[in-house]
Amino acid sequence: MKKYPLVSINIRTYNSAKTLDETLGSIKAQSYPYIEVLIADRYSTDETVSIARKYRVKVHYAAKLGDARQKNYEQSRGTYVCSVDSDQILDKELINHCVALCEQGYDAITISERSIVRNGTLIERIIAYDKWLIYKKRSTYHVFGTACALFFLKSLLMKTKWPKSILIFDDTILYAKLLEQGAKVGYLHKPCISHYEVNSWRQVFIKFFRYGKGYLEALRELPLTVTTHSLPRRAYFSRAALSKPHYLIGLFALYVVKAVAATMGMLSSIIDEIRYTNI
């Protein structure tokens, strides 16, 4: 009988009830037979935890993304760990593909994604084009690229200094630190993850305003990586990006909105910090 290494799928949640059921359903449907699921929840106020318990997954709690990632990894029993967002849907063969690549000698795997376009809005189509460009150019370099490894050999992760108490860029920082250790990273070329995206400019602004509030903490952790990762992706300056110039213009417009929202969020956090220190 073939022996299958255990794979721990780690999910971080916060008010994720709209998509979590579909995410967990796609994990349950995996063809790979030996999986455990762990959730680190940021004290959700909706039905997130109830949905998780319906699938009998392990749930614990953490206030920040970096801490949630660490808690998940520390409690994972698997030989391999796969980091999944609560709004991602996994193709049935994803874990099989990743394990097969790691068994060939890779320490981590970067997985191509595709966007789920629900309403056909312009912002959804722009983000879908962004995902396509990343896939087309295999843009995995952690400085001016964007795609980060999501599937890891756990023994390598546990040797890594964790980016604790940060709200954003934890996956980018972790990826950079793994590369510093000499990790051999493979690339799963077939898009095997479908991702729900925001579908309005307002949602983009709110999302990146929130990210901006955690920007300084991430910047202190790994300044060069965080700064360059915040800039437009180098895939935007490729020949492939010119295939749909109207979407390319949209991508740069999207970056302007992101930059304005994140800057306002960062300024808000600075003001809050000043107020707190003056109390």
Secondary structure, 3 states (H helix, E strand, C coil): CCCCCCEEEEEEECCCHHHHHHHHHHHHCCCCCCEEEEEEECCCCCCHHHHHHHCCCEEEECCCHHHHHHHHHHHCCCCEEEEEECCEEECCCHHHHHHHHHHCCCCEEEEEEEEECCCCCHHHHHHHHHHHHHHHHCCCCCCCCCCCEEEEEHHHHCCCCCCCCCCCCHHHHHHHHHHHCCCCEEEEEEEEEEEECCCCHHHHHHHHHHHHCCHHHHHHHCHHHHHHHCCCCHHHHCCHHHHCHHHHHHHHHHHHHHHHHHHHHHHHHHHHHHHHHHC
